[in-house]
Amino acid sequence: MKELLAEAAVRAAKYLDQIDDRPVAPRAESVARLEALGGPLPQIPSDPAQVLALLDDIGSPATVATTGGRYFGFVIGGTLPAALAANWLAGAWDQNAAMQVMSPVAAKLEEIVQDWMLDVLGLPPTSGVGFVTGTTMANFSGLAAARSALLQRSGWNVEEEGTFGAPPFRVIVGQEVHVSVLRALTILGLGRSRVLTVPADGQGRMRPDALPPLNSNTLLCLQAGNVNTGAFDPAKEICARAREAGAWVHVDGAFGAWAAVSPLYAPLSDGFEDADSWAIDCHKWLNVPYDSGMVVVREPEHLRRALSWGSAAYLTQGSGREPWQFTPDASRRARGIELWAALRSLGRDGLRELIERNCRQARTFAERLRSAGYTILNEVVLNQVLVSFGSPEETQRVIAGIQADGTCWCGGTVWQGHTAMRISVSSWATTNEDVERSAAAMIRIAKSIKKQTEFDS
Ligand SMILES: *Cc1c(COP(=O)(O)O)cnc(C)c1O
């Protein structure tokens, strides 16, 4: 075991060492070689060292270098050194985080992380927190708590009676709602098309003037951090109205919630702390390994009730917080370990610095591209940049060119009718040099494609 783990460490360190010198997307030949991992399942056991070698030799070249400094697709963070190291130790521990009695250390770390998180994110300190796979499951869990609470107000016990014949309540989302919220509403039997959709402004923010009247029979879904523009719904005004009306406010704050850790960006998230439930990703901007997210609910009882098990005699209840009561899973990996290591190693200053640096780097991208004559389509308020390189076809060709070049990686989108490339700066590993090198590559490729287009016509 000892030699094997040492070998794994050597291979992993080599992978990370070389990540700067390889194309961000894997070469087609490397992806094609993955076939070598298949074939019929061997009849007889293999030496673990050989299994590891095969995995590394064939698998590593076919990875996407998302954990390096020049991956700007979707919203994807890397892995902080302390979080990765803790993840390895956690792998050796192999703890089941479902119950205190199964793993006192996992349960304790969750309690510690819960307190630290609520503190740094500026959320109510007595909230309930569940450690889930990501924001999709966090949205699901938070909205399940909302459904339970709203139906309880109408005298309906959804846990016992289900949704058959339940009294209806209104669900309101913004025009720019993330698909994961609609997906959660779908699974919860609330319907993705039945929602009322509030129009958004040019940055994708919910328009408060277009908000229908709210009441205590309303579930209102807000967004902190639009996946394209990084914009925040105006929570100050909307949450005040929701509070007065007694509506339940759920916030999708996958990456935007982290703005609260910096005095420079906290004004963006002003007012969101008045909501009732929040969904937050940790594998994005906190830069811990996949998979990791949090659901936060102001009144823990709603979350606990919504996710409760019926009873089973062998599942004992310890005193204090039982982790399983706050997540939809039973057995699961102990995500709190890496979260603890990430926060403990960054400290408040490191966390603030990470968020501020990525936001500054996003502005640098926007400046470089704008100076080169390209159009920035969004107000760069956070870590997201949308750029157009001309016509939709030109922009698409530039995106394809950038992906093939391999210096960095960005994806495309259509923002309010405009074809655009998305740049998301979310990694601790991104240096200013990575940004300059990537911006230079983008401009070089865009220029050569422009020349080619002119030549062709
Ligand atoms: C990424 C993201 C999600 C989904 O999160 P997962 O961790 O992929 O499940 C939801 N909402 C927003 C705004 C996001 O950026």
The ligand as an SDF file (V2000), in Angstrom:
LIG
                    3D

 15 15  0  0  0  0  0  0  0  0999 V2000
  -22.9620   26.0620  -12.0310 C   0  0  0  0  0  0  0  0  0  0  0  0
  -24.2720   26.6810  -11.6890 C   0  0  0  0  0  0  0  0  0  0  0  0
  -25.3420   25.8860  -11.2560 C   0  0  0  0  0  0  0  0  0  0  0  0
  -25.2590   24.3740  -11.2100 C   0  0  0  0  0  0  0  0  0  0  0  0
  -24.2850   23.9670  -10.3100 O   0  0  0  0  0  0  0  0  0  0  0  0
  -23.6630   22.4850  -10.3240 P   0  0  0  0  0  0  0  0  0  0  0  0
  -22.6130   22.5680   -9.2860 O   0  0  0  0  0  0  0  0  0  0  0  0
  -23.1200   22.2720  -11.7090 O   0  0  0  0  0  0  0  0  0  0  0  0
  -24.7500   21.5370  -10.0120 O   0  0  0  0  0  0  0  0  0  0  0  0
  -26.5090   26.5220  -10.8950 C   0  0  0  0  0  0  0  0  0  0  0  0
  -26.6240   27.8610  -10.9580 N   0  0  0  0  0  0  0  0  0  0  0  0
  -25.6240   28.6490  -11.3920 C   0  0  0  0  0  0  0  0  0  0  0  0
  -25.8290   30.1320  -11.4240 C   0  0  0  0  0  0  0  0  0  0  0  0
  -24.4200   28.0910  -11.7660 C   0  0  0  0  0  0  0  0  0  0  0  0
  -23.4060   28.8760  -12.1680 O   0  0  0  0  0  0  0  0  0  0  0  0
  1  2  1  0
  2  3  1  0
  2 14  2  0
  3  4  1  0
  3 10  2  0
  4  5  1  0
  5  6  1  0
  6  7  2  0
  6  8  1  0
  6  9  1  0
 10 11  1  0
 11 12  2  0
 12 13  1  0
 12 14  1  0
 14 15  1  0
M  END
$$$$
